[in-house]
Amino acid sequence: MIRIGNVVIPGRISLSPMAGISDSPTRRICRQFGAAFSYTEFVNTDELIHRAPKSMKLLRYESDERPITFQIFGNRLENIVQAAEIIQELKPDIIDLNMGCSTRNVSLRGAGAGLLRRPVYAGRIIEEIKKKVSVPVTAKIRIGWDSQSRNYSEVAKILEESGAAAITVHGRTKEMAYTGLADWEAIGEVKARAKIPIFGNGDIASFEEANRKLQTYGLDGVLIGRSAIGNPWIFSPISKRELSWEEIRAVLLQHARWMIDEFGEEFGLVLFRKHLVKYLSGLEFDPQWKSALLEIREWNRFEDLLLSDKRKPLTLTI
Ligand SMILES: Cc1cc2nc3c(=O)[nH]c(=O)nc-3n(C[C@H](O)[C@H](O)[C@H](O)COP(=O)(O)O)c2cc1C
């Protein structure tokens, strides 16, 4: 059993935080199939300090999601610390500092992966958050800004010395964004030197691969992002390939229902499309049926069309 600070993490494989994807319904579906803990989407600390409703809503969660990590980002120590103090009211189990976001408008202003260029400052942020909150504080990093500055060893050392309770390492540089392959040797190096739990992340495409990575690199845990979209079974030994359409459909309907509970009927279904496309991928359907399904904004029509027996998948190509 691993622990992040005093928080017991019941498993080794979890859902990676993904803005626009890893909302409460999605996290719950993944937990249901074995994801070890929950990680919110990243939330802007410049907005949290004003308790902006949109940002606070990103931190809503259900009790069956625990342990839950709130992920925050920003470039100003005072705002990050103040935001961490505010969100404690919502009783997260862990607070995580995003040091990996590669998008220009985040990283170029020194937030997200921008903090990799100022590791001492990032360390101070961790220290100062720790003074104000009672939960463990962690960080999620990339291996460097670009191929010339792969400073993951230095960053991990500073964060650990600053009191980070765990670190997740996505094995790409900021410059790589999502191209190329994650460097798992670098992740393994961080693990070999660290005394705190280290989570590895990048490109895991199956439950078996997750377990291989855990073993090969002696990691405390791994996170799965993109391959978990529309495939919550990835957190368990069950392979989506072995499931019937009826079984896939039952989970998809549950997920869609929870999206509607969270976001309302129309917006919930619109947001669900990203997931739906992935649930359906690998299954070959009548293209007209599929595009009609992806357009629907009313629950009854959505359910009726999904349950219409005439529309069985033609072939399974996963
Ligand atoms: C759409 C999308 C949104 C993401 N949002 C976040 C985020 O809010 N916080 C974060 O730390 N990482 C974020 N990431 C990065 C993922 O957590 C993960 O590190 C990355 O996708 C590599 O893992 P994977 O290959 O398993 O997807 C995001 C990735 C994607 C694809």
The ligand as an ORCA input file, in Angstrom:
! r2SCAN-3c Opt
* xyz 0 1
  C      -6.802     17.047    -23.268
  C      -5.702     16.981    -22.246
  C      -5.772     17.811    -21.136
  C      -4.763     17.759    -20.167
  N      -4.887     18.532    -19.043
  C      -3.989     18.391    -18.032
  C      -4.166     19.067    -16.795
  O      -5.152     19.790    -16.565
  N      -3.215     18.876    -15.836
  C      -2.112     18.073    -16.035
  O      -1.282     17.928    -15.138
  N      -1.935     17.430    -17.198
  C      -2.842     17.550    -18.180
  N      -2.680     16.834    -19.329
  C      -1.544     15.899    -19.434
  C      -1.928     14.487    -18.978
  O      -2.243     14.477    -17.609
  C      -0.767     13.504    -19.207
  O       0.350     13.967    -18.493
  C      -0.407     13.375    -20.695
  O      -1.555     13.295    -21.500
  C       0.471     12.137    -20.942
  O      -0.187     10.978    -20.524
  P      -0.947      9.987    -21.573
  O       0.050      9.642    -22.642
  O      -1.355      8.787    -20.755
  O      -2.106     10.750    -22.132
  C      -3.663     16.879    -20.317
  C      -3.596     16.074    -21.444
  C      -4.595     16.105    -22.401
  C      -4.501     15.197    -23.597
*
